[in-house]
């Protein structure tokens, strides 16, 4: 779903109730997908994109508020996270077909239409307007987290006391395992997928892990990842894996993308300033960096 693997775990009194919870989760994913996916031409976000530079589009309150929160995260990360990244020309190829770096001019032009500052919200009318023709929103970096949060909220409302929702690495766990222990999440070293370097209990909270270890290109000995800085058009460098812990999956999702682009020092500095957020970063030398409240020794296997 959402073009990504979707995994749902629930604790229930029997399989009938368990299947009921899981079906409710799937329906909720479909509902939101039909609002915010930019793949389906009929969704509200697609309508916003189709009317870029033409006219504002009225959207549901939940869509409006999601875009509003996304813009706040763009401001927080100085544009390192930007949902208008979908306006970018795709000049970098990570399938092995690219033999040389794109020209500087092409890189600069590729992000000319990107800029969250040109997403105009009108709260009274509940409309979204993209100021410039060719602008596009893509909720890939926050939508999956939002969906995980919504699924969790719906299931709790319907009486599911414990479960895990995992939308392509955006994980939220609530309640306890059947044996009364907390759910635990393992963080693997991106350089060696078989090696778990820490396991963390996840109690009514979220973790988002994203990596660039599968998709990258190397030029002149420098590794360029598939996560592109929406401000410059250049791929992020220096980081191969980020895990962000937060109270909502949506925030963990968006910040993980932002941290990749911001880099280790600025990323950790940002996380250390936000209450309730922690992160683990693995750099391209395999060295692990953590925010101030994570003690890896405590969690090592």
HUWO-V329488 format. One record per backbone hydrogen bond with DSSP energy under -0.5 kcal/mol. CO is the residue of the C=O (numbers start at 1). NH is the residue of the N-H. E is the energy in kcal/mol with one decimal. If there is no record, write none. Layout:
# HUWO-V329488
CO:NH:E  CO:NH:E
This chain:
# HUWO-V329488
1:4:-1.9  5:168:-1.8  7:166:-2.9  9:164:-2.6  10:12:-0.5  11:162:-0.5  14:18:-2.5  15:19:-3.0  16:20:-1.9  17:21:-2.5  18:22:-2.2  19:23:-2.7  20:24:-2.3  21:25:-2.1  22:26:-2.3  23:27:-2.4  24:28:-2.1  25:29:-2.2  26:30:-2.4  27:31:-2.5  28:32:-2.3  29:33:-2.8  30:34:-2.2  32:35:-1.7  32:36:-2.8  33:37:-2.0  35:45:-1.7  39:41:-0.5  40:43:-1.2  43:47:-2.2  44:48:-2.1  45:49:-2.4  46:50:-2.8  47:51:-1.4  49:52:-1.5  51:54:-2.4  51:55:-1.8  57:128:-2.2  60:64:-2.5  61:65:-2.7  62:66:-1.8  63:67:-2.2  64:68:-2.2  65:69:-2.4  66:70:-2.3  67:71:-2.2  68:72:-1.7  69:73:-2.0  70:74:-1.8  71:75:-2.3  72:76:-2.4  73:77:-2.1  74:79:-3.4  75:78:-1.3  77:80:-1.5  80:82:-0.5  82:85:-1.8  83:86:-0.7  83:138:-2.7  84:87:-2.2  85:88:-2.2  89:91:-1.8  97:99:-0.6  103:107:-2.3  104:108:-2.4  105:109:-2.7  106:110:-1.7  107:111:-0.6  108:111:-1.0  109:112:-1.7  110:89:-1.9  111:114:-1.3  115:118:-2.3  116:119:-1.9  118:120:-0.8  118:131:-2.5  119:121:-0.6  120:129:-2.3  121:123:-0.5  122:126:-1.5  122:127:-1.7  126:59:-2.8  127:122:-2.3  128:57:-2.3  129:120:-3.4  129:131:-0.7  130:53:-3.5  132:135:-1.7  136:87:-0.6  139:142:-1.7  139:143:-3.9  142:146:-2.3  143:147:-2.5  144:148:-2.3  145:149:-2.1  145:250:-0.6  146:150:-2.4  147:151:-2.8  148:152:-2.2  149:153:-2.4  150:154:-2.6  151:155:-2.5  152:156:-2.4  153:157:-2.2  154:158:-1.7  155:160:-3.0  156:159:-1.7  159:161:-0.8  162:11:-2.6  163:174:-2.4  164:9:-3.0  165:172:-2.3  166:7:-2.9  166:168:-0.9  167:170:-1.6  169:171:-0.8  169:209:-1.5  170:167:-2.5  171:207:-2.4  172:165:-2.5  173:205:-1.2  174:163:-2.0  175:183:-0.5  177:180:-2.7  181:177:-3.3  183:202:-3.2  185:200:-2.9  186:188:-0.6  187:197:-2.2  187:198:-1.2  188:190:-0.7  189:192:-1.8  192:189:-0.6  192:195:-2.6  194:196:-0.7  195:189:-2.6  195:197:-0.6  198:187:-3.2  200:185:-3.0  201:203:-0.6  202:183:-0.6  202:204:-0.6  205:173:-2.2  206:246:-1.9  207:171:-3.0  208:210:-0.5  208:244:-2.4  210:242:-2.6  214:216:-0.6  215:226:-1.3  217:224:-3.6  219:222:-2.6  222:219:-2.2  222:224:-0.5  223:225:-0.5  224:217:-2.4  226:228:-0.7  227:236:-3.5  228:230:-0.7  229:232:-0.9  229:233:-3.1  234:229:-3.0  236:225:-2.0  238:284:-1.7  240:212:-2.2  240:213:-0.6  241:282:-2.9  242:210:-2.7  243:280:-2.5  244:208:-2.1  245:278:-2.0  246:206:-3.2  248:252:-1.7  249:253:-2.9  250:254:-2.3  251:255:-2.6  252:256:-2.0  253:257:-1.5  254:258:-2.2  255:259:-3.0  256:260:-1.8  257:261:-1.5  258:262:-2.7  259:263:-2.3  263:267:-2.1  264:268:-2.8  265:269:-2.3  266:270:-2.3  267:271:-2.3  268:272:-2.6  269:273:-0.6  270:273:-1.2  271:274:-1.5  273:275:-0.6  274:277:-1.4  278:245:-2.9  279:291:-2.3  280:243:-2.6  281:283:-0.5  281:289:-3.3  282:240:-2.8  282:241:-1.7  283:286:-2.4  287:283:-2.8  289:281:-3.4  291:294:-1.7  293:295:-0.6  294:296:-0.7  295:298:-0.8  295:299:-0.8  296:299:-0.6  296:300:-1.3  299:199:-1.7
